[in-house]
Amino acid sequence: MNKQQNILQDSHGRDHAYLRISLIERCNLRCTYCMPEEGVKLSPKSHLMTYEEIYEIAKIFVDNGVTKIRLTGGEPLIRKDIPVILAMLSSLPVELSITSNAVIIDKFIDVLKVNGVNKINVSLDSLDALKFKHITRRQKFQKVYDNILLLVKEGFTVKVNAVLIKEFNDNEIIDFINFTKNLPISVRFIEFMPFDGNKWDMSKMVSYAEVMSCVNKAFSENKIERLQDAPNDTSKNYKIKGYEGSFAIISSVTNPFCDSCNRLRLTANGQLKNCLFSSTESDLLTSFRAGKPIEPIIQKAVKLKLKVRGGMNTLKKLQEPKFHNNNRSMITIGG
């Protein structure tokens, strides 16, 4: 990397060493906060990055300072060439990880291991089978639950992501924390965030303060241990003393971590998003296919990254639909 021209540093001095690549816009679940009820308009297959393009574009980012790549979707494991993608990306000098809903992950244990993918994030928004069916529109709870246990047994580092929605699963906060009692997993509570078609409003959101209020009522102060957050961490991490695992809160809405953000997102159809909340995108794939250099496009996109939440620097702005209705649905961004 040319240190004199760091194309991954934005105008606020933030260096971006973490690239999240969405492999596919489709999913085998239909989570309400991620996919609109009517579905989404999918990109034609010819508009999606091939495995060769994923590798070559990722390599450009790695050559310029990216050290961590996470594969997302949709559900990345339903892409038929996922073994090839994993093999090619694992040849790069990066930490490679994946986010999955774990419905079919048991079929990929060996593929993940052989390619050095040790860190798995699993989406699970309820420990109740009926609630799981309601939010995912699919009856796959037991499969996901069993596969989480399988991942732990097979030695993977597992994080369980739960999007909290008021009067739906906020009464499961303590159940999720107790899930960590005998399992070396990290449960991460995520504030409900606004995306196109997910019917977001502030009244449905469970804030960081509300989560901690619930925790403080259930456990004595001397049992709640604040853990050291990793550099550029999106979460505030805790554990209950004596529990094998831990829990964390990702407060993108009420307490954003924008000052230390080091993340960029590449969508399955080759668009670079400099912020999860941003409604603007930069087309890398068209130029790449035309044989043109994409470094100038990357540099411009990174330089234009706004300081806080894609410009929504107040909760008032966040509540105004015009600021987030032009963004994609979460399923077409990548988790």
C-alpha angles and dihedrals in degrees: 000000000000102000091197091061109038102181091185096062117096130212090267093059096256116145116212113217098151123079123186112200121197110211100187141010095216127086139186090226130055105214111188096224091050107038126037114241091247091052127237135278104256123217114250111260090247089061094056122092115260119226089258091053092047090054097044094046091045089051090056089055091047091049087056098049112288110141101170131050125184121191116218141161150138082300106330094199093065090067105105095219095050093118090056092046091050092048093050096045092045088064089066120088095252141107103255121204138159141216116215141162086229095226092128102012092113087074091059104047094111094042091052093048097047090052095049097249101151102152117074127180113201124196112223118154101178140025089207115090094214093049090046090055091048096052098038096036086224134093099232104116098117092048092052093044093049091047092053088056089047092052091052091048090051091055102254122147103243131198119184115209118206121182106211119220121183116251090008112067104348088101088064097064094104092042089056092048091050087052085071094055096093101013126076092227134121116229111204121198111210124200112238106258132201120255134154112290100003096107093233123182132161094248091066094053124101108209131216089251092053093050092051091046088057091047093049091053093051100043133039116249094250090056095056112083122193109217128210110263117227119244111280090010116163093205140067105227131215141158138195109243111254093023118118094220137040142223135224142186125227104201102183092154109038100026109018123195095213095129091069099031113142099167134116127178129217114195123218090256093054102261119142116222114192092196135022089232096046118113091201126085137186119223110229099160099062093053092042092053090048090056093247123138113261097194093091090052091049092048093049093048093049093046090053094054108127122231099245133026098326091306096314092120096159133049088238091061090045090058093053109093093213089069097056109017090085090059120095126262109267093249092063093046099051127241 
